[in-house]
Amino acid sequence: MPSSETWEAVPFHYWTFVFFVFGCIVGSFLNVCIYRMPREESISTPPSHCPACGYQIPWHLNIPLVSWIQLGGRCANCGISISPRYVLVEFLTGIAFMCSWLALGPISPGMAIATSILMSLFIVATLIDYEHLIIPDEITLGGAGAGIAASFLAPSIHGKEDAVQGLVAAVIGSCVGAGVVFLILTLGKWMFGRKYIQLEGIEEITFTETAIHTKDQIFPFEDMFFRKTDVVTLKAERVELADRCYRDVPVSLSPEKLVIGEEEMDPDPVRFMRVHAPHITLPQEAMGLGDVKFMATIGAFLGWQGTFFTLFVSATIGAVVGIALMSIQKSNRSTYIPYGPYLALAATIWVFLPIDLRNHWLSLLNDNVALVREMLSSSSPPKPQ
């Protein structure tokens, strides 16, 4: 990283312009990540191409912001429309980089660079989670590693001057972030781990290799079976397998076992099962494991104090959005809402929070931590004399 003298030798807003332009370039790469990561495709090969006709995009038609406007939002080869999301991601990333420099560059260029990296992770995670309800490990685990490395190289992001202290702060923040959210996930599973679905009369339910199909909905197994103990249960009036039928029997299905009445079998060879039942109970998660790993990333960059702020504010935002969606009947209590975007938004608020508000939050947090310590020390048994 250039020395402080190098940064100061150039006019401040020259770097503002550089951060914006470089952010737009990074945004072009983020578009590749957003499209390919959830599809488990390589982000390096093949080069950028039109998904419709396979036309490999030359460099002069792949200039961030400019090329999309120049081509009118269409492929230069086949003319198919290209989503405006691509140019919006490029512009948003440029703005995020520029804001990181404007807010943190005067304090430390290293903080501005680290924050720019974090904003890139947030943009990718938000759009993938919103569209596919997942956050890839490359973003979560890779992001946690990037946060720890950035904390060592630029310890000022944690308010430290020593590289080792920055590294320790990142590790503690990462562990606290993942640990607290995993605790929430575990408690949520214990309290709200089942979803009861009342069907319209005696309805046909089809079990395929990958999902459960009712008349109106599809429930993929990968969204339900996170643990070996997760189980689907129902009381069936009729069960049809390829070679036999059952009547008026309970049915339970877990990742390792299918039980129909008193008969137990391995579910893997059962490729198809049709059930007629009035209702079904499905396992569900309060949060996804991706959110646990995502909070490890946030904690690595923001420390444990920023982690608690992120959890508190994201819960508030999520509650407001959830109530709003239900009030306009675009959601219901059983609809899964991706939580990653709320975590990213809350963490971004912390990053750009005015210093007075941040100090006020830290003061409240430290007071509460001191109170908890006092309560724990007063409740501990006296030491023998």
N, C-alpha and C positions, 0 to 999 in steps of 0.2 A: 504494500500500500504506500502511496506517495507520502512524504513527510508533510507536516503541517505547513512548513515554509512553502512547499510546492503548491498546496491548495491556496494559500493566501496570496501567492504571487500572481494569481489570475483573478480577474474581476469576479465577484460572487455570482452574479447572474449569468456569467458564461457557464458556470457549472449547473445553474438552473436549466439552461438550454440543453446542456449535455445530458443531464439526468432525464429530461423529457424525451429526447431523441433516442437515447439508449433504452429507455423504458418501452417506447413503441416497438423497437427491434425485439426486445425480450417478449413483448406481447404477441408478436408474430409466432415466436416459438411456443408460447403458452397455448396458442390455438391448436398447435399440433398435439400438445400434451392433453388438452381437453378432449380432443376427438379420439386420439389413439389409446390413451391409457385405459379407459373403461372397456375398450375392445381388446385389450391385451396385445396390442400391436407395438412394434418397435417405434420409438420416437426419432430414430436416426435414419432408418432405411425403410422403404424407399424415400427419396427426396419428396418435397412438397408436390402434390399432384391433385388434379380434380378428382373427387370421389366418384363422379358420374362417368367420365370418359377415360380417366387414367392419364390425361395429358400432364406431362411433367412441366411444372411451372418454371420458366427461366428466371434468372435473378432480376432482370429488368422489369418483370411483371410481378415481382414479389416484394416490392418496396412497401413497407408499412404505411398505412393511411392512403398514400398516393395511388397505389395500383388499383385498389378497390374503387376509388372514386373515378380514376381514369377509365376503367373498364365498365363503369356503370353498374357495378355489382354483379357482373356476369363472367363466366369462364371465357377466356379468349379463344378457346378451341371449339367447344360445343355450344356455347351461349347459354348454358343453364344458369339459373339464378344462384348467386352465392349469398348466404345468409349475412345480414348486416352485423350479426354477432361478431364476426371476425374483425371488422374494423372497429367495433365498439370495444372489444377486448384490447386491441392495440392502443386505442386512445386512453382507455381506463388505466392500463398499465403505465403509460407515459405520464398521466396525471399523478398516479400513485408514487412513482419515482420522484417526480418533481416536488410533490408535497413533502416527501420524506426529506429531501434536501433542504427545502425552505424551513421546515420545522426543526430539523436536527442537525443540519450541516453546520450552522453557527456554533453548535455545542461540540460536535465531533463528526468529521466526515465518516469515520468508521460506523457511527450509529446510523447515519443516513444510508450507508450501503447495506448494513445488516437489516434495517427496516425495509428497504427496497426488496431484499430477498424474501422477507416475511410476507410482504404484500403480494408478491408473485405467487407464493404458496397459497395464500388466501383466495386469490382469484381462481386458480385452478381447482382448489378444493370446493369452493362454493358452487361453481358451475357444474362440476361433475356430480357432486352430491345432490344438487337440485334436480338434475336430469336423470341420474342413474341410481340415486339413493346409496351411493358408496363413496368412500374416500380412499383412493389407492394407497398401498403401503409406501410407494415411492414418494408420496407427498407427506405422509404422517411419520413413518420411521425415518425416511430420508430427511424430512424437515427437522426432526428432533436432532439428528446428527449434525445437520447444517447449523442449527441454533447453538449447539454445544461448541462446535468449531468457531463460529462467529464470536461467541462469548470469550473464547480464549484469545482470539486475534484482536477483538475490539471490546475489552471488558467494560468500557464506558457504557455499553447498553444496559448494564446492571448497576451503573453508578460506581464501578470499581476502577482502580488504577492498575492493579496487578492482574496479570493474565491468569494466574492460578485461582485468585479469588473470583474472577469472572467465570472460570470453568466450574468452580464449585457452586456458584449461584445458579448456573444453567442446569447442572445436574439436579440440584435440589428442586428447582422450579419444575423441571421435567417430571421428576418423581412425584411431586405434590400434585401436579396437574393430572397425570394419569391415575394416581392413586385415589384422589377424591372422586373423579368421574367413575372409576371402576366401582367404588363403594356405592355411588348413586345408582349405577347400573344393577348392582347386586341387590340392593334394597328394593329397587323398582321391580326387579324380576320376582322377588318374594311377595311384594304387595299387589302388583298388577300384571303378573306373568301369564294370565290366561285371558283370551278374548272369546266371549260367548256370542255366537252368531245365530239369531233366530231366522229360519228360512220361511218361505211362503208355503205353508202346508208341508206335505211330504214331498220333498224336492230331490231330484236326481243329483248326486255328487259323484264326480269322476276323478279317480286318482290315477295320474299318469306317472311316468318315470321322473318328471321334473316338478310337477305342481298338482294342486287340488283345484278342480274347476267346479264352481257352482253355476247356476243359471246366469248370474250377473257379474261374478267376480272370479279372478284367478289368484291363487295364493302359492307362489313359488316356494318349494321346500327350502331353498337357500336363504330365504327371508325368515324362516321359522325355526330351523334346526341349527341353533348355535351350540347347543350342549347335547350330550348324550341323553340327558334326562328330559329334554323337551319332548312332549307327546301331544298328538292329536287324538281327541276322544269324541265319540258320538254313540248314540243308541240307534241302531239301524233296524228298520222294518224288513229290509231285504239287502243282501250282499251278493253280488255276482262276480265270480272269478272266471277265468278261462275254462276251468274244468269242473266247477261245482258252485252251488248256491247255499246261502244260509238265510234263515228267517228269525226275526225278533232276537237279535244278539247285540251285545256291546262290542264296539270296535275301538282299538287303540293302536296308534302307529307312532313309533319312535325311530330315530336313525338306525337302530339295531334290531328292532323287534316289531312284528305285526301280530296282534292278538285279535282273533275273531271268535267271540264266545269263549270256549275253553281251549280252543286250538291256537297254539303259538307257532310262528314260522319266521323264517328269514325274509325280510321285505325285498331284498335285492332281486330274487327271481320273479317276483310278482310285478310284471310290467304294466298291468292294467287291472283296475278294480272299480266297479260301479256300485254305488251305495244309494239307497233311498232312506232319507231320514228327515226329521223336522228341524233339527238344529245340529250345530257342530261347534266344538270348543278347540281353539287353536292356541299354541304358545306364542307369546309376543315378548319383545324387549322394550324396556323403558327408553334405552338408548342403544346405539350400535357400538360394537367394539372399535369401529373406525373412529368414533368420537373420543374414546379413551386415548387412542394413539395420537389423535389430533391435538388433544390437550397436552400431551407430552411435548409436542412441537411448540405450542404456545408458551408453555412453562419454560422451555429451554431459552426462548427469546426474551420473555417478559419477566421471568422470575416468579417466585411464589406469590408475591404481592399482586402482580398483574394477573396471575392465574385466578385468584379469588375474585378480583374485580370482574374478570371475564365471565366467570360462572354466575355471579350475581346478576350482571346486566343481561347476559344472554338468556337467563331464565325469565327475566322480566320481558324482554323483547319477544321471546317465544310464546309466553302466556298471552300477551297482547295480540300477536298475530293469530294464534290459535283461536282465541275468542272471536276475533274479527272474521276469520274464515267460517267458523261455525254459524255466526250470526247472518252471514249472507249465503248460507247453505252450500258452500263449496267444499265443505269438509264435514266430518262427523267424528265422534270420539274414537272410532276404530281406525281412522285414516292415519297412516304414518307420515309425519312431517319431518323432512330432513333437518337435523339440528346443527350440522356443520356451518351453514351460512350464518346462523345466529352467533355461534362462537367466534367466527371470523369477524363479524361486524362489531361485537363487543370488544374484542381484542384490538381492533382498529381504533375504536373510540378511546381505549386506554393509551394507545401509542400517541395519539394527537390531542389528548386531554390537556387543557391549560394547566400550567404548573401549580397554580393555587388550588385548583380542584383536586389534582393528584395528591398534593401534600395533605389536603383535608382528608382524603380517603385513606392515605397511609397512616395518618394520626388516629383515625377511628379504628383501623385494623390493628395497629400496635396496641391501642388501649384494650381492645377485646382480647388480643393474645395475652397481654399482661394479666387481664382478669381471669382468663382460663388457667394460666399458670398459678395464680394465687389460690384459685379454688382447688386445684390439684394438690398443691403443697399443703393447704390447710386440711384436706381430707386424708392425707397420708398419715400412717401411725407414727407416733413419736419414737425417736431413736432411743435405744437403751442407754442408760447412763453407766 
